[in-house]
Amino acid sequence: MTRRAEAGLIIAASILAALGVAIVEFTRGNWLDAQVAVTLLTFLASFGGVHLAVRRWAPGASSLLLPTAAFLSAVGFTEIYRINGDLAAIQRWSLLIAAAAAAGTLLLLADTGVEVLRKYRYLALAVGVALLLLPLLPDSWILHGATINGSRLWVQVVVPGTARTLSFQPGEIAKVLITVFLASYLAENANAMSVVDRKIGPFKIPEPRHLGPVMIAAAVAFVVLIYQRDLGASLLLFALFIGMLYIATSRSFYVIAGAVMTLAAGVLAYNVFGHVQRRIQAWINPFEYFSDAGYQTVQGLFAMGSGSLTGSGIGLGRPDLIPAATTDFIFAAIAEEMGFAGSLAIIAGFALLIAAAFGIAIRARDRFRKYLAGGLAIVMALQAIIIIGGVVRLLPVTGITLPFMSYGGSSLLASMTVLALLLRISHEERA
C-alpha cells in the first residue's frame, strides 16, 4: 500500500468518526452540530499529523498500521460520544496529545533508531516498576493514588491554585517500558537462556544467573499489581514475560511452566482474595449474582444479544445500562448498536493490526527489533483477547482497556506510543 492510499484511508476513518457523531446528533433531533466538524478536524489533525511524521521520519514504515488504528479509534470514539459527550470531548484532547507523542517518538528516534533504547534497559525497567508503584505511594499535597472499581491503579494530580485534579494510569506506560527491558535483555541473553544444563523434575532449565533477572522483574511487577488488585494487568504482564521468553528461546518449558504457575496463582488468589472469588463466581454463573458481581456481565450479554446481526442502530440502543460502557465494556456497547457485523469488523481490525505487528517482528533481522516488535504485538493481542473474552464470557472480567477504543488518555497514549515504535521498527527493516 502506498502512502497516498494510507492518507486516503485515514481521511475515510476521520469521515467515519464525523459521520458517527452526525448520526448520534440526528437521533437526538439535531440536523447540524458543530461537534461533527470538531470531530472531523480532530481526527484529521491527529492521524494526519502522525501520517506526515511517518512520511518525514519513517517513510519505509508499514502502511497498514496507521489506517487500522484510525478505524478502531473512529468506531470507539463514536460509541463514547453516543454514551457521554463530556467524556468524548476529553477523549478528543487525549487523541491529539497521544498523536503528538507518537509523532514525537518518531522524531526522537529518527537519527538513532530504536537501537538506542537497548542501552537503557535497566532504566526502562526501573521507571516501569516505579510507575507501577506510584499509585501505592502515600498521598501528598499534589499527588495521591485513587481507588476506582476496587483497584488502586490511578494517580490524581492536583492542579496548583485550583480544586481540579488530573487523573492518569501509570501502569499503561509501564507495560511499554517493561517490554523494552525484556526485548533488550533477551536480545543479549537469548543464546545463554536456550542452553539448558539444570533440571527441575523432568524439565531442563538454563543457568539461574541468566534466567534470574527476568524472573525477578516478573515477580516484582506481579506482586505490585496483585497488591493493587489489578488482575487484568497482572495476567497481561505475566503472559507477556512467558510469551517473550518463548519467542527468544523457542523452548516449550516456559509455556508449560507459565500455564502451571498461572493455574496455581489463580487457585491461590481465589482462596485468598475475596474480590477474585466474586469475579470467578460471577464469570461461572453471572445470572446467580446478577444483583452484585454478575450485573456487568449480564447487562453486557443482554446488550450483545439485542444487537443481533446489524444492531439497534447508533444512538438507538441502551448502552447506558451497561456499567463501564465507555471503558471495560465498550465492545458490548458497540455490539448492541452495530450488531454482529460491527463486532466482526472490530475483531477483524484488531486481527489485521496484530498480524501486521507480528509480521514486522518476523521480518526483523536484528534480535532486539524482533523481540521488541513481538513483545508489543503480544501486548496488543493480550489486551484485545482479555477484554473481548471477558465481555463475551470466555474469560473472567478483568478491567483492562481495549487499545485505541476505550475511553482514557493513559491507554490512548500508550497505544499510540506502541504504534510509533512499530512504525519505526518496520521502517528500519525496510530501509
C-alpha positions in Angstrom: 0.0 0.0 0.0 1.3 3.4 -0.9 1.5 6.5 1.4 -1.2 8.1 -0.8 -3.5 5.2 -0.1 -2.7 5.4 3.6 -3.6 9.0 3.6 -6.9 8.2 1.8 -7.8 5.6 4.4 -7.0 8.0 7.3 -9.3 10.6 5.7 -12.0 7.8 5.3 -11.6 6.9 9.0 -11.9 10.6 10.0 -15.1 10.9 8.0 -16.4 7.7 9.6 -15.9 9.3 13.1 -17.6 12.5 12.0 -20.4 10.5 10.4 -20.9 8.6 13.6 -21.3 11.9 15.6 -23.7 13.2 12.9 -25.9 10.1 13.3 -25.9 10.4 17.1 -27.0 14.0 16.8 -29.6 13.1 14.2 -31.2 10.6 16.7 -31.3 13.4 19.2 -33.2 15.7 16.8 -30.3 17.8 15.7 -29.6 18.2 12.0 -26.3 20.0 12.1 -24.0 20.3 15.0 -20.5 21.8 15.5 -19.3 18.6 17.1 -19.3 16.9 13.7 -16.8 19.4 12.3 -14.7 19.4 15.5 -14.5 15.6 15.4 -13.5 15.5 11.7 -10.8 18.1 12.3 -9.5 16.3 15.4 -9.1 13.0 13.6 -7.5 14.6 10.6 -5.1 16.6 12.8 -4.2 13.6 14.9 -3.8 10.7 12.5 -3.0 13.0 9.6 -0.2 14.5 11.8 1.2 11.1 12.5 1.0 10.3 8.8 3.1 13.3 8.0 5.6 12.4 10.7 5.8 8.9 9.1 6.4 10.4 5.7 9.2 12.6 7.1 11.0 10.3 9.7 9.9 6.7 8.8 9.0 6.6 5.1 9.6 2.9 4.9 7.1 2.0 7.6 4.2 -0.4 7.2 1.2 1.4 5.7 -1.3 -1.0 7.4 -0.8 0.1 11.0 -2.0 3.7 11.0 -5.2 3.4 9.0 -6.3 0.4 11.1 -5.7 2.2 14.3 -7.6 5.2 12.9 -10.6 3.0 12.1 -10.6 1.4 15.6 -10.4 4.9 17.2 -13.2 6.2 15.0 -15.6 3.4 16.0 -14.6 3.7 19.7 -15.0 7.5 19.7 -18.4 7.2 18.1 -19.7 5.0 20.9 -18.0 7.1 23.6 -19.7 10.2 22.1 -23.0 8.4 21.9 -22.8 7.5 25.6 -21.3 10.6 27.1 -20.5 13.8 25.2 -18.4 15.2 28.0 -16.1 12.2 28.0 -15.9 12.4 24.2 -14.6 16.0 24.5 -11.9 14.8 26.8 -11.1 11.9 24.5 -10.6 14.3 21.6 -7.9 16.2 23.6 -6.4 12.8 24.6 -6.2 11.8 21.0 -4.4 15.0 20.0 -1.9 14.6 22.8 -1.3 10.9 22.1 -0.8 11.6 18.4 1.7 14.3 19.3 3.5 11.8 21.5 3.6 9.3 18.6 5.0 11.9 16.2 7.5 13.0 18.9 8.6 9.4 19.3 9.3 9.1 15.5 11.2 12.4 15.7 13.3 11.3 18.7 14.2 8.0 17.0 14.8 9.5 13.6 18.6 9.7 13.9 19.3 6.9 16.5 16.7 4.3 15.7 15.1 2.1 18.2 18.5 0.6 18.9 19.2 3.5 21.3 16.5 2.1 23.7 18.6 -1.1 24.0 21.2 0.7 26.0 18.7 1.8 28.7 17.1 -1.5 29.5 17.6 -1.3 33.3 16.5 2.3 33.4 13.3 1.3 31.4 12.7 -1.5 34.0 13.3 0.9 37.0 11.0 3.5 35.6 8.4 0.9 34.7 8.3 -0.6 38.2 8.3 3.0 39.7 5.3 3.8 37.6 3.6 0.7 38.9 4.4 1.7 42.4 3.2 5.3 42.0 -0.5 4.7 42.9 0.6 3.0 46.2 2.7 5.8 47.5 1.5 7.9 50.4 -0.7 10.8 49.4 1.0 14.3 49.1 -0.3 17.8 48.7 -0.2 17.5 44.9 -0.2 13.7 44.2 -2.3 10.9 45.5 -3.5 7.5 44.5 -7.1 6.8 43.7 -9.1 3.5 44.0 -11.6 3.0 41.2 -13.7 -0.1 40.9 -11.8 -1.7 43.7 -8.3 -1.3 42.1 -5.7 1.3 43.1 -4.3 2.0 39.6 -4.8 5.7 39.2 -2.8 8.7 40.2 -4.5 12.1 40.6 -2.5 15.3 40.3 -3.9 18.4 41.9 -3.7 21.4 39.6 -2.0 24.1 41.7 -4.3 27.0 42.6 -7.5 25.1 41.7 -9.6 22.3 43.1 -9.3 20.3 39.9 -7.4 17.1 39.5 -5.9 15.3 36.5 -6.0 11.5 36.6 -3.7 9.1 34.8 -2.9 5.4 34.9 0.9 5.0 35.1 0.6 1.2 34.5 -0.3 1.8 30.9 3.1 3.3 30.2 4.9 0.8 32.4 3.8 -2.0 30.1 5.7 -0.4 27.2 8.8 0.2 29.3 8.9 -3.4 30.6 8.6 -4.7 27.1 11.6 -2.6 26.1 13.6 -4.1 29.0 12.6 -7.7 28.1 13.5 -7.2 24.4 16.9 -5.8 25.3 17.7 -8.3 27.9 16.6 -11.3 25.8 18.4 -10.0 22.7 21.7 -10.2 24.7 21.0 -13.4 26.6 18.8 -15.5 24.3 21.6 -17.9 23.4 22.5 -18.5 27.1 18.9 -19.0 28.1 18.4 -21.5 25.3 21.3 -23.7 26.8 19.8 -25.9 29.5 22.0 -27.7 31.9 19.9 -27.7 35.1 17.0 -30.0 35.8 13.7 -29.4 37.8 12.0 -32.7 37.7 11.6 -33.7 34.1 12.3 -30.2 32.8 15.6 -28.7 31.9 16.2 -25.0 32.6 19.0 -22.6 31.9 21.5 -21.2 34.4 19.7 -19.2 37.1 22.1 -16.3 36.6 20.7 -15.8 33.1 17.0 -16.5 34.0 17.2 -14.7 37.3 16.8 -11.0 36.2 13.7 -11.8 34.1 12.1 -13.8 36.9 12.9 -11.1 39.5 11.4 -8.4 37.2 8.3 -10.6 36.6 7.9 -11.3 40.3 8.2 -7.6 41.3 5.7 -6.5 38.7 3.3 -9.3 39.5 3.4 -8.7 43.3 2.8 -5.0 42.8 -0.1 -5.5 40.5 -1.7 -8.1 42.9 -1.3 -5.6 45.7 -3.1 -3.1 43.6 -5.8 -5.7 42.9 -5.3 -5.3 39.2 -5.9 -8.8 37.9 -6.1 -7.9 34.2 -2.7 -6.2 34.1 -1.2 -9.0 36.3 -2.3 -11.6 33.8 -1.2 -9.5 30.8 2.3 -8.8 32.2 2.8 -12.4 33.2 1.7 -13.7 29.8 4.0 -11.1 28.2 7.0 -12.5 30.1 6.2 -16.0 29.1 5.4 -15.1 25.5 8.7 -13.2 25.0 10.7 -16.0 26.7 9.2 -18.4 24.2 9.9 -16.1 21.2 13.5 -15.7 22.3 14.3 -19.4 23.1 11.6 -21.5 21.3 11.5 -23.7 24.5 8.1 -25.1 25.4 9.2 -25.3 29.0 8.4 -21.7 29.6 4.9 -22.0 28.2 4.2 -25.2 30.2 5.7 -23.7 33.4 3.8 -20.4 32.8 0.5 -22.3 32.4 1.1 -24.3 35.6 2.1 -21.1 37.5 -1.0 -19.2 36.2 -3.3 -22.0 37.3 -1.6 -22.2 40.7 -1.8 -18.5 41.2 -5.4 -18.5 40.1 -6.3 -21.1 42.7 -4.4 -19.3 45.4 -5.9 -15.9 44.5 -9.4 -17.5 44.6 -8.9 -18.7 48.1 -7.1 -15.6 49.5 -8.7 -12.6 47.8 -12.5 -12.1 48.1 -12.7 -9.9 45.1 -11.1 -12.6 42.9 -13.6 -15.1 44.3 -16.5 -12.9 43.4 -15.3 -12.3 39.9 -14.7 -16.0 39.2 -18.2 -16.9 40.6 -19.7 -14.1 38.5 -17.9 -15.5 35.5 -19.1 -19.1 36.0 -22.7 -18.1 36.8 -23.3 -14.4 36.3 -27.1 -14.7 36.5 -26.9 -16.1 40.0 -25.0 -13.0 41.0 -27.0 -10.6 38.9 -27.6 -8.1 41.7 -23.9 -7.9 42.6 -20.7 -9.1 40.8 -22.5 -10.5 37.8 -24.5 -7.4 36.9 -22.0 -6.0 34.4 -21.5 -9.3 32.6 -25.3 -10.0 32.4 -26.0 -6.5 31.1 -23.3 -6.9 28.5 -24.7 -10.2 27.4 -28.2 -8.8 27.1 -26.8 -5.9 25.1 -24.9 -8.1 22.6 -27.9 -10.4 22.3 -30.3 -7.5 21.5 -27.8 -6.2 18.8 -28.5 -9.2 16.6 -26.9 -9.1 13.1 -26.9 -5.3 12.3 -27.5 -3.8 15.7 -30.2 -1.5 17.1 -28.6 1.5 15.3 -26.2 4.1 16.6 -28.0 6.2 19.2 -30.9 3.8 19.4 -29.6 1.3 22.0 -29.3 1.4 25.7 -25.5 1.2 26.4 -26.1 3.5 29.4 -27.4 0.4 31.2 -24.0 -1.3 30.9 -21.6 -0.4 33.7 -18.2 0.9 32.4 -19.7 1.0 28.8 -17.0 3.5 27.7 -14.1 1.6 29.1 -14.1 -2.1 30.1 -17.3 -2.9 28.2 -17.2 -0.7 25.1 -17.2 -3.8 23.0 -20.6 -4.8 24.4 -21.9 -1.3 23.7 -20.7 -1.4 20.1 -22.2 -4.9 19.6 -25.6 -3.7 20.8 -25.8 -0.7 18.4 -23.7 -2.0 15.5 -24.6 -5.7 15.8 -22.6 -8.8 14.9 -21.4 -7.0 11.8 -19.9 -4.2 13.7 -18.3 -6.6 16.3 -16.8 -8.7 13.5 -15.4 -5.5 11.9 -13.7 -4.6 15.2 -12.3 -8.1 15.7 -11.0 -8.1 12.1 -9.4 -4.7 12.7 -7.5 -6.0 15.7 -6.6 -9.2 13.8 -5.1 -7.1 11.0 -3.2 -4.8 13.4 -1.8 -7.7 15.4 -0.9 -9.7 12.3 0.9 -6.7 10.9 2.8 -6.2 14.1 3.9 -9.9 14.2 4.8 -9.6 10.6 7.2 -6.8 11.4 8.7 -9.0 14.2 9.2 -11.9 11.8 10.9 -9.8 9.1 13.2 -8.1 11.6 16.8 -9.1 11.1 18.1 -7.7 14.4 17.2 -9.6 17.6 16.3 -6.5 19.6 13.9 -5.2 17.0 12.4 -8.7 16.5 11.8 -9.1 20.2 10.5 -5.6 20.7 8.1 -5.8 17.9 7.0 -9.3 19.0 6.5 -8.0 22.6 4.5 -5.0 21.5 2.3 -7.3 19.3 1.8 -9.6 22.3 0.7 -6.7 24.5 -1.9 -5.6 21.9 -3.1 -9.1 21.3 -3.4 -9.9 25.0 -5.4 -6.7 25.7 -7.8 -7.4 22.9 -8.2 -11.1 23.9 -8.6 -10.4 27.6 -11.1 -7.6 27.3 -13.2 -9.1 24.5 -13.0 -12.5 26.1 -14.3 -11.0 29.3 -17.2 -9.3 27.6 -18.4 -12.5 25.8 -17.7 -14.6 28.9 -14.9 -16.7 27.6 -12.7 -15.2 30.4 -13.4 -13.6 33.8 -13.9 -9.8 33.6 -10.5 -8.2 34.4 -11.0 -4.5 33.7 -8.3 -3.6 31.2 -8.8 -1.3 28.3 -9.4 -2.0 24.6 -6.5 -0.4 22.6 -7.4 2.7 20.6 -11.1 2.3 21.5 -11.8 2.6 25.2 -12.1 6.0 26.9 -8.9 7.0 28.7 -5.9 9.3 28.0 -3.4 6.9 29.5 -4.5 4.0 27.4 -4.6 6.0 24.2 -1.1 7.5 24.9 0.4 4.0 25.5 -1.4 2.6 22.4 -0.1 5.4 20.1 3.4 5.0 21.5 3.3 1.3 20.7 2.1 2.2 17.2 5.0 4.7 16.8 7.6 2.1 17.9 6.2 -0.5 15.4 6.2 2.1 12.6 9.8 2.9 13.4 10.9 -0.7 13.5 9.2 -1.6 10.2 10.9 1.4 8.6 14.3 0.4 9.8 13.9 -3.1 8.5 12.8 -1.9 5.1 15.3 1.0 4.8 
